[in-house]
Amino acid sequence: MTIEIKNYHVLFYGSPDGYQTNRAQISLYGPDGKTAAYVRFNDPGMTFENDYESGGIIRMHLPSSMFGNVIDVLRNEKPLYIYFAQGRGFLSTSTEPVGEGE
């Protein structure tokens, strides 16, 4: 199942341990306004969960060092898609022409 992402929102978790093993989370929403995925970020040394899908919602886990890259893609690219395959979450653009610019 591939879902086009239409909206997102960001949460940062304070304290040395973050929240439920995560430092930050980006919630992704599909065309129907429902949650399609949670992209969760972990600092070095934090428990790193496997990606999974449950109840039609993808949970994707990345290192905190990837946060800026993910936000950049969300802000500057469209259309964007999320899907789950082979035990992993995938956040993807569509095929774009070379040199298209921002």
TASULJO-V427083 format. One record per residue. OMEGA is omega in whole degrees, 0 to 359 (999 if undefined). D_CENTER is the distance of its C-alpha to the mean C-alpha in Angstrom with 2 decimals. Layout:
# TASULJO-V427083
OMEGA|D_CENTER / OMEGA|D_CENTER
This chain:
# TASULJO-V427083
176|15.53 / 183|13.50 / 174|12.26 / 180|12.36 / 181|10.03 / 183|12.62 / 176|11.49 / 170|9.09 / 191|10.29 / 172|10.05 / 171|11.91 / 181|13.63 / 178|15.75 / 180|19.24 / 181|21.89 / 184|22.26 / 184|20.41 / 180|17.41 / 180|16.66 / 179|16.47 / 183|15.86 / 177|12.87 / 180|13.31 / 179|10.50 / 171|7.75 / 177|5.77 / 181|6.92 / 185|6.72 / 180|10.34 / 181|12.44 / 180|15.93 / 180|17.62 / 180|15.85 / 178|14.66 / 178|11.40 / 185|9.64 / 168|6.61 / 174|5.61 / 187|3.14 / 186|6.64 / 182|8.76 / 174|12.36 / 174|15.48 / 180|18.07 / 177|20.24 / 176|17.90 / 183|17.53 / 182|14.69 / 172|13.88 / 173|13.50 / 176|10.70 / 176|12.26 / 179|12.72 / 179|15.10 / 180|16.67 / 179|14.64 / 180|11.30 / 172|8.78 / 182|7.84 / 184|6.00 / 182|7.70 / 173|8.21 / 180|11.27 / 179|11.62 / 179|13.19 / 185|10.03 / 181|8.96 / 179|11.43 / 181|10.51 / 178|6.97 / 179|8.93 / 179|11.70 / 180|10.21 / 182|9.13 / 193|12.66 / 184|14.63 / 169|13.79 / 358|14.50 / 176|14.37 / 181|10.74 / 172|10.00 / 175|7.88 / 181|10.24 / 180|11.44 / 177|14.51 / 177|16.68 / 182|14.93 / 171|11.56 / 179|8.19 / 172|8.17 / 193|6.50 / 166|9.95 / 171|12.57 / 175|15.93 / 181|19.07 / 179|20.35 / 177|23.82 / 175|24.59 / 182|25.53 / 182|24.06 / 182|23.12 / 999|20.94
